[in-house]
Amino acid sequence: MFNKRESENMATHQAPQQFPPLELVTKPNVDTAAAAYYFTRQQQTLRGWACHENGPIRPLRINGRLAWPVSELRRVLGVPA
């Protein structure tokens, strides 16, 4: 069905993650992957914003992880609550 190279490529590449529209998110915070999706930026860009504290919003730090407030995402992106 697939040659060896195609099989290897399929095993190493993940399908893009799907996120609901920001209007439908009910959680108070989202992870960096979701925030990057909504901002249409790479995750590393958001990590840089968090590190340098120079992005449009500042994340919360919870047990060493970044949590991006949905209310702030909506405000910055102009999405109604």
SEMIMI-130360 format. One record per residue (C-alpha): residue number from 1; residue in three letters; x, y, z. Coordinates in steps of 0.1 Angstrom, whole numbers. Layout:
+------+------+-------+-------+-------+
| resi | resn |    xx |    yy |    zz |
+------+------+-------+-------+-------+
|  NUM |  ALA |     X |     Y |     Z |
...
+------+------+-------+-------+-------+
END
This chain:
+------+------+-------+-------+-------+
| resi | resn |    xx |    yy |    zz |
+------+------+-------+-------+-------+
|    1 |  MET |     0 |     0 |     0 |
|    2 |  PHE |    27 |    25 |    10 |
|    3 |  ASN |    64 |    23 |     3 |
|    4 |  LYS |    89 |    24 |    31 |
|    5 |  ARG |    96 |    61 |    29 |
|    6 |  GLU |    59 |    71 |    29 |
|    7 |  SER |    53 |    48 |    60 |
|    8 |  GLU |    82 |    65 |    78 |
|    9 |  ASN |    69 |   100 |    70 |
|   10 |  MET |    34 |    91 |    82 |
|   11 |  ALA |    49 |    78 |   115 |
|   12 |  THR |    69 |   109 |   121 |
|   13 |  HIS |    44 |   136 |   112 |
|   14 |  GLN |    14 |   142 |   133 |
|   15 |  ALA |   -19 |   154 |   119 |
|   16 |  PRO |   -26 |   191 |   127 |
|   17 |  GLN |   -45 |   195 |   159 |
|   18 |  GLN |   -80 |   209 |   156 |
|   19 |  PHE |   -94 |   235 |   181 |
|   20 |  PRO |  -129 |   248 |   185 |
|   21 |  PRO |  -138 |   284 |   175 |
|   22 |  LEU |  -127 |   307 |   203 |
|   23 |  GLU |  -163 |   318 |   208 |
|   24 |  LEU |  -171 |   282 |   219 |
|   25 |  VAL |  -143 |   277 |   244 |
|   26 |  THR |  -157 |   274 |   279 |
|   27 |  LYS |  -124 |   268 |   298 |
|   28 |  PRO |  -109 |   298 |   316 |
|   29 |  ASN |   -74 |   291 |   301 |
|   30 |  VAL |   -60 |   272 |   271 |
|   31 |  ASP |   -25 |   257 |   266 |
|   32 |  THR |     2 |   272 |   244 |
|   33 |  ALA |    -8 |   250 |   214 |
|   34 |  ALA |   -43 |   263 |   214 |
|   35 |  ALA |   -33 |   300 |   220 |
|   36 |  ALA |    -8 |   298 |   192 |
|   37 |  TYR |   -36 |   285 |   169 |
|   38 |  TYR |   -59 |   313 |   178 |
|   39 |  PHE |   -31 |   339 |   173 |
|   40 |  THR |   -20 |   322 |   141 |
|   41 |  ARG |    16 |   321 |   154 |
|   42 |  GLN |    41 |   293 |   162 |
|   43 |  GLN |    41 |   280 |   198 |
|   44 |  GLN |    77 |   291 |   202 |
|   45 |  THR |    66 |   327 |   195 |
|   46 |  LEU |    42 |   326 |   224 |
|   47 |  ARG |    68 |   310 |   246 |
|   48 |  GLY |    91 |   340 |   237 |
|   49 |  TRP |    63 |   364 |   246 |
|   50 |  ALA |    60 |   347 |   280 |
|   51 |  CYS |    97 |   347 |   286 |
|   52 |  HIS |   103 |   384 |   276 |
|   53 |  GLU |    69 |   395 |   288 |
|   54 |  ASN |    64 |   415 |   256 |
|   55 |  GLY |    34 |   399 |   240 |
|   56 |  PRO |    -1 |   412 |   237 |
|   57 |  ILE |   -11 |   391 |   267 |
|   58 |  ARG |     7 |   375 |   296 |
|   59 |  PRO |     1 |   339 |   305 |
|   60 |  LEU |    -4 |   324 |   339 |
|   61 |  ARG |    22 |   299 |   351 |
|   62 |  ILE |     7 |   268 |   366 |
|   63 |  ASN |    30 |   241 |   378 |
|   64 |  GLY |    57 |   252 |   353 |
|   65 |  ARG |    33 |   253 |   324 |
|   66 |  LEU |    18 |   283 |   305 |
|   67 |  ALA |   -19 |   289 |   307 |
|   68 |  TRP |   -33 |   316 |   284 |
|   69 |  PRO |   -65 |   333 |   297 |
|   70 |  VAL |   -93 |   329 |   272 |
|   71 |  SER |  -109 |   362 |   282 |
|   72 |  GLU |   -77 |   380 |   273 |
|   73 |  LEU |   -74 |   361 |   240 |
|   74 |  ARG |  -110 |   372 |   231 |
|   75 |  ARG |  -102 |   408 |   241 |
|   76 |  VAL |   -70 |   410 |   220 |
|   77 |  LEU |   -85 |   392 |   190 |
|   78 |  GLY |  -118 |   411 |   192 |
|   79 |  VAL |  -139 |   380 |   196 |
|   80 |  PRO |  -172 |   385 |   215 |
|   81 |  ALA |  -176 |   366 |   247 |
+------+------+-------+-------+-------+
END
